[in-house]
């Protein structure tokens, strides 16, 4: 009984040993919620605290979902295999924030579940958001070791690949519920595109080439997407929005942030590969 309790602790490894990595990540996942509640208690979310709670919990759901998708490529970039141990934890936290987002919407609608259901059915952005929530609920409920054994690894892996579709739906929901400024949804889309391009390229190219392709294509597509969105939704001039990416007065644009993150990842990877080859050369020279 004691062993089972230890194994279920989120800060423990499978063998029962304490994991500093898992403990830090587990504690860190509560930080956004704690900060949001602190703002609520100090009046930082006025004049519409419930509306702000809805938005901020939803924002963090998307951020954590993308972070869970980042863990696999980051593990390869950093050559840190143990990083995979926290992926499930981050994914479950993303669902927790998404579910809180939904519950807060019910509160905002004065607990009228019939009205909530009708709104979900009639408003497209709520429909896709609810579909994404249901999908995350399925993935969370099948994230236990017992469910992995019951489904079998091949079926479980196939099921959990829908997380990429759910992330896209979540970001689209983010777009549609945003009003004039869609900078953060555009930025989130840029990160998502980088991850998807990397996932496609890593099967066909070395890790450095896949990372470079994700950086270049991700940044370009982010800039194009932002200009296209504002052109069709706000009727802004396409070329003016695109040119804003190199205008110092408009700094920083979402594409710039996506570029910085991608460039840092590529620099870290190239630095690690260089040091690894240098150590290998020294070892070989010493052996001779």
Secondary structure, DSSP 8 states (H G I E B T S, - for coil): -HHHHHHHSTTB-TTS-B-HHHHHHHHHHHHHHHHHHHHHHTTTTTT-HHHHHHHHHHHHHHHHHHHHHHHHHHHHHHT-GGGGGGHHHHHHHHHHHHHHHHHHHHHHTTT-HHHHHHHHHH-HHHHHHHHHHHHHHHHHHT-SHHHHHHH-HHHHHHHHTTHHHHHHHHHHHHHHH--S--HHHHHHHHHHHHHHHHHHHTTTS-HHHHHHHHHHHHHHHHHHHHHHHHHHHT---HHHHHHGGG-GGG---HHHHHHHHHHHHHHHHHHHHHHHHHHHHHHHHHH-
